[in-house]
């Protein structure tokens, strides 16, 4: 009897049978992925359109749409890495109604479907950082030079130090999550700030140029910080030598990529011109972006740093505008998956004030919001050598975290570094700073745009 049971168990556990079961479940997994994408795209598009109607960045609508369809509300898009089970997924329940699925198969199907959506979200953030790199004009940064650099450095150092120290000493958070949350406070959304400055007619003012330049440098410093803290999260400990290695390697990788890019750019244009089939520009660009992402990952940095570096390099080519237009449709397909997935993984229930155990999370969220605002507003007073500069406008312009802050939250959640209360607190911080920035920036620029001199006019005078 024992021998026969052993034979049966060996049969059920054999690789052949596992492969057979996977093959049988593949159509159901595909159905789950397709249904998940339907929900994700509906949530992102409806949320984005509603945000646009009330004059807010569409990315916020995508995030809130993810919160609605995710663990906080409808449970349509949930993930195993967030601790969800197959029984928590409404989509899996629909698949069970359509197909006769065994309990063991349900778990496997849910795990596979969740993993595929997570991979698509990871591709989304890689494309997002590649696109941000393409939009970061290095030549424009040189026009505001040291002023923007000082503002950016203060805007990274102050919130990072205050946030990390506060979480460690006031809330006794573990070191790695505290560092990760502090790093999330360093980001600045150049897209949101630029949009508001453009609407106010202040994009070319001295303040506008400093804000945009500092926001771009913030992105670069933020990506380096993210690469460092994400790598620390993988090891689970802070090793000073490892930290130094990560900072140096991330900086060398980014700067080296830009310097070598001057030689690569000519080859890239030649290759693109010689190719005659469809995708002659975008395919070589994606090959380069994914290769750079792979190389960054291979030296224990984040793949997004490589994608960002690839964008910065290709931004200097003659094909930049054409490439930027061709990347947008790909970003439109993959980036919403990332933002909705980030929102879907957030369980706002952990911040319910009626539950006594949740109150600490709310206090942490309040603390992060205060540090996020003050830590950026003070950057306005780091500007020197500029007469009659609107320091409040410069500081307020650095407040919104937007999509860059969500990248931190998403990677922190995916790596398991952030627990649910801290992850939710960071998401709330990102939402509120992004909501508050446009009206605060409008308030900071009280006088009409025509009364402000442009940067070029100021230089002439």
Secondary structure, 3 states (H helix, E strand, C coil): CHHHHHHHHHHHCCHHHHHHHHHHHHHHHHHHHHHHHHHHHHHHHHHHHHHHHCCCCHHHHHHHHHHHHCCCCCCCCCCHHHCCCHHHCHHHHHHHHHCCCCHHHHHHHHHHHHHHHHHHHHHHHHHHHHHHHHHCCHHHHHHHHHHHHHHHHHHHHHHHHHHHHHHHHCCCCCHHHHHHHHHHCCCCCHHHHHHHHHHHCCCCEHHHHHHHHHHHHHHHHHHHHHHHHHHHHHHCCCCHHHHHHHHHHHHHHHHHHHHHHHHHHHHHHHHHHHCCCCCCCHHHHHHHHHHHHHHHHHCCCCHHHHHHHHHHHHCCCCCHHHHHHHHHHHHHHHHHHHHHHHHHHCCHHHHCCCCHHHHHHHHHHHHHHHHHHHHHHHHHHHCCCCCCCCHHHHHHHCCCCHHHHHHHHHHHHHCCCCCHHHHHHHHHHHHHHHHHHHHHHHHHCCCCHHHCCEHHHHHHC
